[in-house]
Amino acid sequence: MALILLLVLVALATEPAVAEKRIALVVGIDKYVNLPDHQQLKKAVNDSKSISSALASQGFQVLAAHNASRIEFIRTWQRFLNQIERGDVVALFFAGHGVEIKGQNFLLPSDMPQVQGGEEEILKAASMSTDDMLEQLQNRGGRLNLVILDACRDNPFATTAGRSIGSSRGLGRVQPASGTFIMYSAGIGQSALDRLSDEDQNGNSVYTRELLPLLQQPGLSLLQIATRVRRRVRERALEVNHKQVPAYYDEVIRDFYLAGKDAGADGGKTGTGGTKTVIETTTNNRNTKPGNDKLACQRAILDDTLEAYEKFLKTYPGSGCRAKIQKLYEAKVEKIHWDKAIAEHTIAGYQRFLIAFDGGIYAGQARDRMQALKQTSQTKKVVNVPDTDVTQNNSSGNPDRLRDLAGYDVFGGDYQTVRNVSLNRCNTICGADQRCRAFTYNKKHRLCFLKETVGTLMPNYQALSAVRQSELRRVRPSNIRVFDNKDVTASDYRMLDGTGFLDCYKACEADRRCRSFAHVKRTATCWLKSASFPARYKKGVRLGIKEN
């Protein structure tokens, strides 16, 4: 698996006014002396040379090692570590084969021995552990450590002697420390393209050729670089019916601009309180010839970033596309503030959003979320449930009558599902069966879920549930809200294998670090996450997000 590793560890301290020292180690390995011809690589060394030039152009002192044996790799690594001083900006780049074994990632030197099935410890001892490397980097106290990974080709030992050593392709997920940014050339389980076709004569892999110009473009933060290269590589791969969506893991709090922050990037001011955002324009630009604005307009829309919209509005003040770009820019500003409000998910946060964007796209959702939070708070204050019966079918004299549990889903404990029934009929069935201690009703599909035990209550503002009076003391409300077909990317810190949804739910609930979790029923895997934003569509994934 060819692997390009560019890992970025950013300290939370503010950037100093003086120029920082920048130092990089770049390693590229094409030739593996103990592997057959079809497992040799062709572009890893060339990719590393191109990255070396890009980093050098941004002021990095570059140490390089090509087709390095393990001892050469270690010696170069030690020289690299010895030159790092506290407060430095540090970069590590690796292109070559990599293997993931039980959640740990290893980089393979050129003299990696051919190993047999069951010889995982030999492989580990003969390679470089990324966990150890990242720990050693962090211990050096660099202000920023920059690293990029393309470990997404087939594992050379995946079928050795009928047994696989490590996963079949790609490296495993990583959980970066605070202030760390890691980029992969493809998603987990995907393969990365060296070329688009046999006629593709470009000397770099598809990922590297798209990454190189972004590393040298002023005004782009690390997150913007990662998202842009992800989109561009995905589009190029789709041209040849291949799926390659580069992953990234973001624990960076403050923006860092590798090629410097463009002085024009802050020229516009974000409007609040309904004030229209205005971008200062300029006309003395050689690109303002008739016709150029149409192509620039298309590019800005494809980039879909504040920077791209700002640049267009400043460069083409008289363009016929200006009104469209201005509208997209304002919508983007609102979306950024809306995402922040969702991440905070407090009444105060939504109130601040409404002050700035009361007539905006998300104003209605903000009000709904505020109301839901108020209802949740009131429900918890009265020990989970109001003192009302679900229907008149339960006599007020019955000490074990069903009590309304508005806004919650009673999770687990199902012993029977009754289909195609009304809410009243569901209530009657449960009330007549002493085994039934609670129920949850799905109005959309007319399903009645009868429960023999009552435990965790999940916030669900559309749920229709009820619990027997005698079970109220066992009711335990949770602050985790569940969404179907959603996932939060790039913040995984722990994976639990062979796990059911409820166990995944409880694991996150008990872990103070966990802000959200994703459960994949098909593979019975649970991913605990340190962030609850951004949430995106992901079929087959159930996402739980802590609401406070």
N, C-alpha and C positions, 0 to 999 in steps of 0.2 A: 504494500500500500504506500504509494508515494505520499509524502507528508510535508506540508509547509506549515511551519509553526510561527505565528507572530503574536506573542502574548503580551498584553499591556497591563502592567500593575501601576496604578496611579495613587499616590498618597493623598490624603485629604487636605494636606496643607495647601495654602494658597500659592500661586505661582509667583516666584520672586521677580523683581524688576530687572535683575541682572541676567545676562545670558547664561543658561545652564550648560554644563558639560554633557555631551551626548556620546555614548559609546555603544557599539553593536557587535554581536557575534553572528556570522552568517555561515551556515553549513549546508552543503549540497552533496548528495551521494547518488550517483547513477550506477556505479559498478559494485556488484556484490559477488565476491570471488567464489563463494560457495553455493550460489544459486544458479539454476539453469538459465539459458539465454532468454527464454520468454518472460522471466521475472526480473530481467535487468531494466533499468529505467533510462529514459532518453532525454528528459528535459529538466531534471531536478537541479543539475549543476548550472545549466543556463538560467533557470529561474533564480537561483541563489545569486548569480553574478548580476542579474538585472536588479534584484532587490538591493544588492550592495551599492550599486550606482545610485538608486533612488534614495537610499538612506544617507549616502555620502553627500548628495545634493542638499540634504536638510541639516547638514552640519554634524553628522555622526562620524566618529573615528571607527573604522570598520576592521574587525579581525575576521579572516575568512579561512575556511577549511573545506576542501573539496575531496570527495572520495576518501574520507578519513577512516583509518582503522580505529578500533576502540581506544588504544593507548594514545593515538594522535588526537582523537576527539577529547579524551580526558585532559590531556596536556593543554590543548587550546582552551578548553573550558576553564581550567585553573588559571591560565594567564588572563582570561577574560574577567573572572571573578576578582583577581588581584587588582585589577585596574578600576574596579567600581568603588566609588566613594559615596558617602551619605549625601543624598540630595541630587545625585546624577539622574539623567534620563537614559535608560538602558533598553537596548533592543536585542532580542534573540530570534533568529530565523533558522528554521530547519526544513530542508527538502530531501525526502528519501522515503524509505520504508518505515512503517510503524505498526505496532501490534497492541491490541487491547486484551488484557487477561484479567478477568474477574474484577473489572472496574478500574484497573490500573493500566496506564499507557506507557509504552516503551519505544524508544527510538533505536533503530538498528544501524550499527556501524558497517563499514564496507567488508570487514572480515568476520561478520556474523556467521557462526558455524551452522551447518545444516543439522537441525534437531529432529528427533523422532517424537511420536506421540507419547505423552506422559512426561516429557522432559521440559516442562514449563520453567522449572527452577534454573536449568541451564540457560534457557533463553533470557530469563530475567538477569542472570549474572553477567551475561555477555553483552547486554544492551545498556541503554541509558534510561533511567526512570525519570519520566517527566515530573512526577510528584517530588522527587528529590531535587531536581533542577529548579523547580519553582520555589521550593522552600529555601534553597541556598540563595537564590536571587533576592527573595524577600528579606532574608536575614542581612543582606548587604545594605539595606536601608535606602535604596534608590528612590528618588522622588517619583519617577515614572519608569516602569520597565515595559518595553514594547516587544511583543512576540507574534507570528502567523502560521496556522497548521493546515496542511493538505495531506491528511492521512487516510484518504478515502479511495484507495485502490485495493485490489484483492490481497488478503493476507497470504504471504508466500508459504506459510506453514499451516494453512487452514485444513488441508486434507492429508497431512503427513501420516503415512502408515495406517490410513483408515480412520485416524482420530485427529480432530482439530485441536490446534494450540491457539487459543484466543478466538475472538470473533472473526467471522468470515471476511469482513471488510470494515475499514474505518477505525478510528479511535473511539473510545468510550466518552460519555459525557464527563464534563469536569465541573467542579464547583470552585470558581475563583475566589480568592480572598477579597476582602473589601478593598476597592480601588483597583480591581483587576479587570482587564478586558481581553477576551480570547476569541479568536476567529478561526473557523474551520472552512475549508474549501467546499465542503458539501455537508448535507445533513447526516444525522446518524443513520447508518445502514445504506447510504447512497454511495455511488462511485463517482469520482471526479474525472472529467474529460481532459486528456492531453491535447486533443485536437478535435476539430469539428468534422473532418473528413480526411481521406487519404490525400486530397489535394491541398489541405491546409498546411502551408509552409511556415507558419508563424513559429519562431523559435521558443516561445513560451507556452505553458499550459493555458487553458481557457481561463482559469481563475486568475493566474498571475497577470496575464495580459490586460484583464479588466481592472485589476487592483493597482497596477503600477501608476497610471496617471492620477488616480485618486490620492495616493500617498503624497504626491507632489503638488496637489491643488490647494492653494490657500483658502481659508474660510471653512474647511470641513473638519468637524469634530470626529473623534474615533467612531462614535455611534453612526454618524452620517456616512462615513467611509464604509462601515459594515453593511448598512442597509442598502446603500447604492450598489456596492459590488454584488450583494445578494440578488438584487433585482436584475442587474445586467447579466450575471452568469445564468440565472434561471431562464431569462429570455433567450440567450444564445443557445443553451442546452435544448430548449424546446424546439429550436429550429431543426434539430436532428432527432426529434422525438426522444429525448433523454431527460430524465428528471435529476436535476442537480440544484439544490437550494442551500447555499452556504449558511452554516449556523454560526451564531456568536453568543458569547456569554458575558454579560455586562454587569459588573459591580462597581463601575466608575460613578462617583457622585458628581464631580465637577467636570465640565467639558474640557477636553484637551485637544488643541489644534496642532497636528504634527507639522504642517507647513505654514503655521502662523495663522492668526485670525485676520481675515480680510477686513481692511479698514472700512470698507463700504458695507459690511454685513450688518452693522448696527445703525445704518443711516435712517431707517424707518423707525417709527415709534408705534408701539402697540396701543391701539385705542381702547379706552375703557368707558364704562358708563354710556355706551351707545355711540361714542365718538368715532367717526370714520377714520380708519387708518390711512395715513398719507405717506407716500414714499417720495422723497426729494428726487428730482429728475435732473438729467444732464443731456445736453444735445451735442457736445463737442466730441463725438465718438465716431470713428471711421466705419463702424458697423451699422450706422443708422441709414444706410442707403435703402431705397425702395426695394422691397422683396425680402431683405434680410430679416425683417421683423416677423414674417410668417414662419420661417424656419425656426427662429429663436423662440417664438410663441409655442410651437410644437414641442421643442426641447424642454422648455420650462414646465409645460404640462406633464411631460413624461417623467421629469425629475421629481416633480411634486414636492418641492421643499420651499421653505420660506426664503432661503438664499436665492434660489433660482427665480422665484417670483419677484423678489426685490430687485435683482439685477436687471430683469426685463423692464420693470416699471421705470427704473432710473435711466436705462439706455434708450428706450423707445417711447418717449412721452406722447408722441402723436400717432402711435399705431392704432389701427382699427381693432386690434386684439386687446388693447389696454383694459377696457371695461371687463372683459372676461377674466383676465389675469388678476385684476384688482379684486374681483369677487372671489376668485379662488384663494387669493392671499388672505383675505379677511376670514374666509371659512377655515383656512389652515390655522390662523391665529386662535380662532374660537375653539377649534378641535384640540389644540395644545392645552389650552386652559381647561377644557372639559376633561381631558385625560388626567390632568392633575387633580381635578375635583373628584373624579372617580377613584383615583389612587388614595386620596385622603379619606374619602367616604365618611364625611361628618356633616352634620347640619350646618355648622359654621362655614365649611368649605363650599357647600352648594349655595349658601347665601352670598358668599363673596363672588361666586361665578355669576349669579343672577344680577348682582349689582352692575357687573361689567357687560353682560350679554343678556339682558332681560328679554329682548325681542329676537334672540338668536335661535339657531336650529335645535339646540339641546335644552332650551329653557323649560319646556314641558317635562322632559325627563328629570331635570334637576328638581322641579317641584314635586314630582312623584316620589323621587328618592328621599327627599326631605320628609315627606309625609310618612313614608314607610319607616324611616328611622324613628320618627316620633311615635308611631304605633308600636314598634318593637320595644322602645324604651318604656312606654306605658304598660305593655303586656308584662314585661319582666318585673315591674314594680308591684304588680298585684299577684305575684307568684304564678305567673305563666298563663292563667286563663281567667276570663270574665265569668261572672256568676250567672250564666244563662244556659238554658237547655238548648239542645240542637233542634228539637221539634217538640210538638205537644204530645208526641207518643210517649215521652218519658214523664211520668207523674212527678210533680214536685215533692210528693211525699216519699219518693224512693231515695234512700240515702246513697244508693250506688248508681244513680242515674248518670247518663252521658252528659258531659259538659263540653261546651264549644271551645275549640282550640284554634281560633282564627289566626291565620297568618303563619301557621307552622305545619310541617309534614312530620308525622310520627314515623321515624325511621326504624326498619327492622321489625322482627317479631311476627312476620306474616305467617298465617297458617292456612288461609284460604282467600282466593280471589273470586269475587262474584261479578259476572259480566252483564252488561246491558241492563243496569238498574238505575233508578233515580236516587237522589240523596236521601229522601225520606225512607225509601225501601232499604237502603244500606243501613240507615239508623235502626230501623225496625229489626233487621236480621241480627245486628250486633247486640241490640238490647235484649233480645230473646235468648241469646246464647251466652251462658255464664263463662264459657271459655274466652269469649271476646272481651278484651279489656280496653280496646280502643279501635278506631278505624280511621283510614284516610280515604277520601273520595276524589276520584279523577273525573271532573265534570266533562272535559272534552271527549274522553273515550268511554264515559259511563261505567267506570270500573270502581269496585268497592273492595278495598284491601282490609281484611279483618286481621287484628293483631292479638296475640295471646300474651305478649309482654310489652311493657312501655319503658322506654329509656330515653334515647337522644331525640330531641326535637330540632329539626332543621328549619331555618327561616325560609318560608316560601309564601309570598304574599298572595298567591292565588290558590293555596291549598285549602281544602275543606276537611277538617279533622275533628275528632271528638275523643275524649278520654273519660273513663269512669271516675266518679268522685273519689273512690277509695284509692285510686292510683295516682292522684295528684301529687302526693308527697314523693313519689318516685320519679316524677317528671324532671328532666334536666334540660333546660333550653341551651342551645348552642349558638355561638356567634359566627358560625360558618354557613355561608349561603352557597348553594350548589347550582351549577349551570351545566346543561348538556351540550356536547359538541363544542366545547371551548377549551383553550389551553393558554397558559402563560409561558412564554418562551424565555430561554436564556437565563434562568435563575435557579436551576435544579442544584441541590446540594446533597441529596440522599436518594437512593433508589431502593425500594423494597420489592423483592421478587416473590411471586406466588402469593400475592396479597389480594384479599377481597376488598370491595369498596368500603365497607364499614370499618375494617381494620385500618385502611388508609386514612379514612376520616378521623379515627381516634388518634392515630399516630401524629397527624398534623395538629389536632386539638391539644395534645399533651406537650407539644414541642414549642417553646416560646419563640424559637427562631423561625418557625414555619409561618408564612403569611398566606400560602395557598398550597393546594396539592392537585395533582392530575392523576386520575386512575383510568387505566386502559383495561377494559374487561376482557378483550380478546386475548391479551397476553398475561393477564393477572399481574400487572406491574403497577407500582405506585411511585410517583415522583414528588418528593417534598421540595418546596420552593421558598426562597427567601424574599420573593417579591410577589405582589398581587397585580402587577401591571407591566406591560399591556396584555389584555386578554384578546385572543384571536380565535377565529373559527378553526376547529380541528375535529373532523368527523371521528366518532367512536371514543371520544375522550370526555370524561366527566370531571369538571373543574370545581373545586371548593375554594372559596375566598373568605378569609376572616374579615369581619366587618368592623372590628375595632381592635 
